[in-house]
Amino acid sequence: MVKKATDKRQKPKLSAEHELMRIDDIWKSEGYVERVRFEAGLLVGEEGGRLSFDDCLFKDVSFAGSDLKSAEFVDVRFDTCDFSNANLQNATFHRCEIVNSKLTGTDFANSSMGHTLVSECDGRYMNFSFSRMKEVEFSTCNLTDSEFYECTFKGVRFKLCKMDNINFMETELNGVDLSESTYDRIEVTLPKIAGCIVSTDQAIGFARVLGLSVKEE
């Protein structure tokens, strides 16, 4: 019997109360925002600007199309937000939760994610290439056609996700549990799938990729 990885993910450390700030006032804070909540509005990145958020709440906020390269989010919760086609390359997420949000086409390339939950999100066409993830959980998300090329995983979990056409090429999948998720086709590097946890049906699919003829009873 395969022993599943223990969930060691830490939840965001959030204050009991947060000051309400207009999203348009973020750039007046000299790039650092702490213990604040945002409700609605559109955040547009500024050229050369870098933002850092600590102990913050975002509700119904749109980041769609924004350039937020190298942004930092620590102890942050996003609820019903829109990151469609946002540029979050080299961004850092630590003890964050992204819930019921739109992540279609979001570029997280070369980002760093630790102790982060992505739940009930539309994450089609996301790009996580070359990213580093530790204690990250994707739960009940649509990850179809997303890129996880040459990522570094430690304690990464996929629960009840749609994962068709995901690209895991050059990513070590040892200990990664795909058994509760569904896909017709994924791309993997064969030497790097050892130790990946899959269902019986998924194992048959991998066997065929390896060139084995599977006799089904």
KAVENMO-V449611 format. One record per residue. N is the residue number from 1. RES is the residue in one letter. PHI is phi in radians with two decimals (999 if undefined). PSI is psi in radians with two decimals (none if undefined). NEAR is the number of other ideal C-beta (glycine too) atoms within 8 Angstrom. Layout:
n->{N & N}
res->{RES & RES}
phi->{PHI & PHI}
psi->{PSI & PSI}
near->{NEAR & NEAR}
//
This chain:
n->{1 & 2 & 3 & 4 & 5 & 6 & 7 & 8 & 9 & 10 & 11 & 12 & 13 & 14 & 15 & 16 & 17 & 18 & 19 & 20 & 21 & 22 & 23 & 24 & 25 & 26 & 27 & 28 & 29 & 30 & 31 & 32 & 33 & 34 & 35 & 36 & 37 & 38 & 39 & 40 & 41 & 42 & 43 & 44 & 45 & 46 & 47 & 48 & 49 & 50 & 51 & 52 & 53 & 54 & 55 & 56 & 57 & 58 & 59 & 60 & 61 & 62 & 63 & 64 & 65 & 66 & 67 & 68 & 69 & 70 & 71 & 72 & 73 & 74 & 75 & 76 & 77 & 78 & 79 & 80 & 81 & 82 & 83 & 84 & 85 & 86 & 87 & 88 & 89 & 90 & 91 & 92 & 93 & 94 & 95 & 96 & 97 & 98 & 99 & 100 & 101 & 102 & 103 & 104 & 105 & 106 & 107 & 108 & 109 & 110 & 111 & 112 & 113 & 114 & 115 & 116 & 117 & 118 & 119 & 120 & 121 & 122 & 123 & 124 & 125 & 126 & 127 & 128 & 129 & 130 & 131 & 132 & 133 & 134 & 135 & 136 & 137 & 138 & 139 & 140 & 141 & 142 & 143 & 144 & 145 & 146 & 147 & 148 & 149 & 150 & 151 & 152 & 153 & 154 & 155 & 156 & 157 & 158 & 159 & 160 & 161 & 162 & 163 & 164 & 165 & 166 & 167 & 168 & 169 & 170 & 171 & 172 & 173 & 174 & 175 & 176 & 177 & 178 & 179 & 180 & 181 & 182 & 183 & 184 & 185 & 186 & 187 & 188 & 189 & 190 & 191 & 192 & 193 & 194 & 195 & 196 & 197 & 198 & 199 & 200 & 201 & 202 & 203 & 204 & 205 & 206 & 207 & 208 & 209 & 210 & 211 & 212 & 213 & 214 & 215 & 216 & 217}
res->{M & V & K & K & A & T & D & K & R & Q & K & P & K & L & S & A & E & H & E & L & M & R & I & D & D & I & W & K & S & E & G & Y & V & E & R & V & R & F & E & A & G & L & L & V & G & E & E & G & G & R & L & S & F & D & D & C & L & F & K & D & V & S & F & A & G & S & D & L & K & S & A & E & F & V & D & V & R & F & D & T & C & D & F & S & N & A & N & L & Q & N & A & T & F & H & R & C & E & I & V & N & S & K & L & T & G & T & D & F & A & N & S & S & M & G & H & T & L & V & S & E & C & D & G & R & Y & M & N & F & S & F & S & R & M & K & E & V & E & F & S & T & C & N & L & T & D & S & E & F & Y & E & C & T & F & K & G & V & R & F & K & L & C & K & M & D & N & I & N & F & M & E & T & E & L & N & G & V & D & L & S & E & S & T & Y & D & R & I & E & V & T & L & P & K & I & A & G & C & I & V & S & T & D & Q & A & I & G & F & A & R & V & L & G & L & S & V & K & E & E}
phi->{999 & -1.38 & -1.53 & -1.38 & -1.12 & -1.31 & -1.39 & -1.87 & -1.12 & -1.57 & -1.45 & -1.04 & -1.62 & -1.94 & -1.22 & -1.19 & -2.32 & -2.31 & -1.30 & -1.38 & -2.23 & -1.27 & -1.07 & -1.23 & -1.61 & -1.02 & -1.26 & -1.43 & -1.59 & 1.04 & 1.61 & -2.05 & -2.21 & -2.38 & 0.93 & -2.30 & -2.12 & -2.13 & -2.25 & 1.24 & 1.80 & -2.08 & -1.70 & -1.92 & -1.21 & -1.92 & -1.05 & 1.41 & -1.47 & -2.33 & -1.95 & -2.34 & -2.09 & -2.35 & 1.02 & -2.28 & -2.17 & -2.10 & -2.29 & 1.02 & -1.72 & -1.83 & -1.95 & -0.98 & 1.29 & -1.34 & -1.74 & -2.15 & -0.98 & 1.16 & -1.15 & -2.12 & -2.24 & -2.19 & 0.97 & -2.26 & -2.13 & -1.95 & -2.21 & 0.98 & -1.86 & -2.16 & -1.87 & -0.90 & 1.03 & -1.30 & -1.73 & -2.08 & -1.05 & 1.10 & -1.34 & -2.12 & -2.17 & -2.37 & 0.91 & -2.12 & -2.33 & -2.04 & -2.17 & 0.87 & -2.14 & -1.82 & -2.13 & -1.09 & 1.30 & -1.19 & -1.78 & -1.81 & -0.96 & 1.05 & -1.54 & -2.19 & -2.20 & -2.33 & 0.88 & -2.21 & -1.93 & -2.09 & -2.25 & 0.96 & -2.01 & -1.59 & -1.97 & -1.11 & 1.14 & -1.20 & -2.18 & -1.92 & -0.93 & 1.13 & -1.53 & -2.01 & -2.26 & -2.37 & 0.94 & -2.07 & -2.16 & -1.82 & -2.20 & 0.94 & -2.01 & -1.69 & -1.90 & -0.95 & 1.13 & -1.59 & -1.89 & -2.17 & -1.28 & 0.86 & -1.58 & -1.95 & -1.92 & -2.56 & 1.21 & -1.68 & -2.24 & -2.12 & -2.08 & 0.96 & -1.81 & -1.59 & -2.24 & -1.12 & 1.15 & -1.21 & -1.85 & -1.85 & -0.99 & 1.14 & -1.87 & -1.22 & -1.88 & -1.03 & 1.48 & -1.43 & -1.71 & -1.86 & -1.14 & -1.65 & -1.84 & -2.21 & -2.87 & -1.64 & -2.69 & -2.37 & -1.83 & -2.39 & -1.70 & -0.92 & -1.14 & -1.80 & -1.67 & -1.04 & 1.56 & -1.22 & -1.66 & -2.33 & -1.40 & -1.03 & -1.10 & -1.15 & -1.10 & -1.10 & -1.09 & -1.13 & -1.07 & -1.17 & -1.06 & -1.34 & 1.59 & -1.48 & -1.68 & -1.68 & -1.59 & -1.65 & -1.56}
psi->{2.29 & 2.27 & 2.13 & 2.63 & 2.47 & 2.42 & 1.89 & 0.22 & 2.30 & 2.41 & 2.79 & 2.44 & 1.70 & 2.46 & 2.78 & -0.53 & 2.54 & 2.45 & 2.38 & 2.26 & 2.46 & 2.44 & -0.50 & -0.27 & 0.01 & -0.75 & -0.15 & -0.16 & 0.18 & 0.49 & -0.20 & 2.17 & 2.26 & 2.43 & 0.92 & 2.64 & 2.55 & 2.37 & 1.91 & 3.03 & 2.97 & 2.18 & 2.06 & 2.20 & 2.69 & 2.52 & 2.18 & -0.06 & 2.54 & 2.25 & 2.54 & 2.20 & 2.33 & 2.16 & 1.08 & 2.75 & 2.33 & 2.22 & 2.14 & 0.60 & 2.45 & 2.26 & 0.23 & 2.18 & 0.05 & 2.62 & 1.78 & 0.73 & 2.38 & 0.28 & 2.65 & 2.29 & 2.01 & 2.21 & 1.08 & 2.46 & 2.27 & 2.19 & 2.11 & 0.88 & 2.89 & 1.96 & 0.30 & 2.17 & 0.35 & 2.62 & 1.83 & 0.59 & 2.45 & 0.28 & 2.80 & 2.27 & 2.13 & 2.20 & 1.07 & 2.77 & 2.21 & 1.93 & 2.38 & 0.79 & 2.91 & 2.11 & 0.39 & 2.10 & 0.18 & 2.38 & 1.81 & 0.35 & 2.39 & 0.46 & 2.98 & 2.16 & 2.20 & 2.36 & 0.97 & 2.43 & 2.28 & 1.89 & 2.35 & 0.81 & 2.64 & 1.76 & 0.55 & 2.46 & 0.36 & 2.72 & 1.91 & 0.34 & 2.38 & 0.34 & 2.78 & 2.19 & 2.31 & 2.16 & 1.04 & 2.36 & 2.23 & 2.05 & 2.18 & 0.84 & 2.71 & 1.87 & 0.33 & 2.35 & 0.41 & 2.75 & 2.13 & 0.81 & 2.25 & 0.87 & 2.83 & 2.03 & 2.40 & 1.98 & 0.65 & 2.33 & 2.48 & 2.00 & 2.09 & 0.75 & 2.68 & 2.12 & 0.42 & 2.36 & 0.40 & 2.53 & 1.88 & 0.33 & 2.37 & 0.28 & 2.21 & 2.12 & 0.23 & 2.13 & -0.09 & 2.23 & 1.97 & 0.03 & -0.45 & -0.01 & 2.97 & 2.52 & 2.66 & -0.53 & 2.33 & 2.74 & 2.23 & 2.82 & 2.02 & -0.76 & -0.23 & 0.13 & -0.08 & 2.27 & -0.07 & 2.39 & 2.09 & 2.87 & 3.00 & -0.80 & -0.71 & -0.65 & -0.66 & -0.70 & -0.75 & -0.65 & -0.68 & -0.65 & -0.61 & -0.05 & 0.20 & 2.57 & 2.02 & 2.11 & 1.96 & 2.31 & none}
near->{2 & 4 & 4 & 6 & 8 & 4 & 7 & 6 & 11 & 6 & 7 & 10 & 6 & 9 & 6 & 3 & 4 & 11 & 7 & 8 & 10 & 7 & 11 & 6 & 8 & 10 & 8 & 5 & 8 & 4 & 9 & 8 & 12 & 8 & 8 & 12 & 11 & 15 & 8 & 7 & 10 & 9 & 12 & 5 & 11 & 6 & 5 & 4 & 8 & 8 & 12 & 10 & 12 & 11 & 12 & 16 & 11 & 11 & 11 & 7 & 15 & 8 & 12 & 11 & 6 & 11 & 7 & 13 & 11 & 9 & 12 & 9 & 11 & 12 & 11 & 16 & 11 & 11 & 11 & 7 & 14 & 9 & 12 & 11 & 9 & 13 & 10 & 13 & 11 & 9 & 14 & 12 & 11 & 12 & 12 & 16 & 11 & 13 & 12 & 7 & 13 & 10 & 13 & 11 & 9 & 13 & 11 & 12 & 11 & 7 & 14 & 10 & 14 & 11 & 11 & 16 & 11 & 12 & 13 & 7 & 13 & 9 & 13 & 11 & 8 & 14 & 10 & 13 & 11 & 7 & 14 & 8 & 14 & 10 & 13 & 15 & 14 & 13 & 12 & 7 & 13 & 9 & 13 & 11 & 7 & 13 & 9 & 11 & 12 & 7 & 13 & 8 & 11 & 7 & 11 & 12 & 12 & 13 & 11 & 6 & 13 & 10 & 12 & 11 & 9 & 14 & 10 & 13 & 9 & 6 & 14 & 6 & 14 & 8 & 10 & 11 & 11 & 14 & 8 & 8 & 11 & 6 & 12 & 3 & 6 & 10 & 8 & 13 & 9 & 7 & 5 & 12 & 10 & 7 & 7 & 11 & 10 & 8 & 8 & 5 & 6 & 11 & 9 & 10 & 8 & 11 & 9 & 9 & 8 & 7 & 4 & 6 & 3 & 7 & 4 & 4 & 2}
//
